[in-house]
């Protein structure tokens, strides 16, 4: 393609992206500096990725787009806002309800964005195939990615001018603030690149100070093992006691470091209806969530990203929120879950019981259930638990 034809194609691509519901569409060469791969390696070697073994397993392919696909020349990076219509953390501190991260209050963004990405990629190919075919007749190719492939999306998005990685390590945009998803189309086409974005955080440390569990080891560095989003979503086992009180009523994800970012004055409410909060997930009652069996959990969260953690991990999180609620009306449900089939749920129920029950109630439950407990982890919860109420 001539430079003029390539620019014309880029302009058409960006218009189509907006029509499909993307809020930004920027272009970068499909390359990253070696420094990004080195920082990733240091992050993994420090163990800050926790149990996310896939990060270590795909480290080499993740280091630069061309390690994943050597023929790629251009990365088309897209953003879609999921900005809330109102205060993101309005439910924090309310003892009767749970707080779910803004992005998870409706449909799974992977499903929404992938369909639109494929449509945009087909549009690109249909416009480019004749003009971009090489002398050997090779047609242009594309690959689409939404968060699940070994791509270092945030550095690539910064190179494309979409935003910059803030001190909380998430992407920040001058146009969209903090509330947006990113996705990519890699292509063998050579399209004009946009100017890379620079850091605009300045001296601000609001996001670092906002973290309930002190997960930031330094500006731009996070230890996932201390992050509530990691603990409630990625972590599969019992949550360490040192983090439970700090979780409050956050049962899926945490938005604290995003919500305080001053750049959110430019945030826009999600245009995509499937990313706007479902009414029943804006402030779900803990009592209703504690009652979920596996079938009810799956029915409630069909099409939601929450479904992927499963009922047992979800109930683990809800029980911690119940234990933090000081709401003794939840005690009968907590006691019922002490006999749940899942050890993960039983262990969390022991902790919640210790926070809500009086000493006599707690000791009666312990004497009845602890002797017959076969799981070592749950037995340890019983051994360490001390009733808080008198």
C-alpha positions, 0 to 999 in steps of 0.5 A, a space after each residue: 500500500 502507498 502511504 496515502 492508501 494506508 492512512 485512508 485505511 486507518 481512518 476508515 478503520 477508526 470510524 468503523 471501530 467507533 460505530 461498533 462501540 469502541 471508544 478509542 482505536 489507536 495504532 502501534 508497531 507490533 513490537 515492544 522494547 526489551 525493557 518490558 520483558 525484563 520488568 516482567 521477568 523480574 516481577 515473576 522472579 519476585 513471586 509477585 504474580 502469586 499463583 498465576 502460573 500462566 504468566 511464567 509459562 508464557 513469559 517469552 511469548 508475552 515479551 513482545 508481539 512478534 514473539 507471539 506472531 513473528 509476521 505481525 507488523 501492526 497492533 491495533 489497540 482498542 478501548 471500550 468504556 465500562 464507566 459507571 453511572 454514579 459512584 463506583 464504591 457507593 456500597 462500601 461499608 454497607 453491612 447488608 450488601 456486597 460490593 462487586 467490581 464495576 466491570 463485573 456487574 453485567 456481561 463478560 467483556 470477553 464475549 462482548 468485545 471479541 465479537 466486535 473485534 472479529 467484525 472489525 478485523 473482517 472489515 479491515 481485511 475486506 478494505 485492505 485485501 486487494 491493496 495490500 496483497 504482496 507481489 507474491 499474492 499473499 493476502 493480509 492476515 489478522 489475529 484478535 486478542 481480548 485479555 486471554 492471550 500472552 500479550 502485554 496489553 498495557 505497554 502496547 496500549 501506551 505505545 499506541 497512545 491509548 493511555 499510560 500505566 499509572 502508579 497503580 499499574 493499570 492503564 489511564 487515559 486522558 479521554 476515558 479515565 480509568 474505566 475501560 477495557 482494552 483489546 488488540 488486533 494484530 495484522 501483517 498490514 503496515 499501518 501508520 502509527 499513533 504517537 505514544 502516550 507519556 506518563 501524566 501521574 505527576 506527584 499524585 499518590 492517591 491510588 497508592 494510598 487507597 489500597 486497603 491491603 497495601 499491595 503496592 510495593 512502590 509506585 508502578 509495582 504491585 504484589 498481586 498476592 496482597 491485591 483484593 482483586 487477585 485474592 477474590 478472583 484468581 486465588 483458589 485457596 483460603 484467603 490469608 487471615 491478615 487480609 480478611 478484615 481489609 476486604 470489607 464487603 468486597 466480594 469480587 474484585 476491588 476498584 479502590 485504586 481506580 476510583 480515586 484517580 483524578 483523571 476519572 473526571 474525563 470518564 464516560 459512562 459505558 455506551 454498551 448496554 451489556 456493560 451497564 450495571 444490572 440492577 440486581 448486582 449493584 448492591 446485592 444483599 449478603 443474605 441472598 448470596 449466602 443462600 446460593 447453591 451451585 445451580 442458583 449461582 450458575 443461574 444468577 451469573 450466566 454470562 457474567 465474568 463472576 461465573 468463572 470463579 465458581 460457587 465455592 470461591 464466591 461463597 468464600 468471599 461472601 462469607 468473609 464479607 458476612 464476617 465483616 458485617 457485624 450483622 448477626 441476622 446472617 448468623 443462621 446462614 453462616 452456621 448452615 454453611 459450616 456443614 457445606 460439602 466444600 472445605 473452602 466454604 466451611 473454612 470461611 464459614 468458621 471465620 465468619 462465625 467467629 466474627 458474628 457469634 457469641 462465645 457460647 454459640 461459637 463453642 457449641 458449634 466448635 464442639 459439635 463440628 470440629 471433632 468430625 472435620 476431615 479437612 486439615 485446612 478447616 481444622 486449622 481454621 477451628 483451631 485459630 478462630 477466636 469469637 469476637 462477640 461476647 
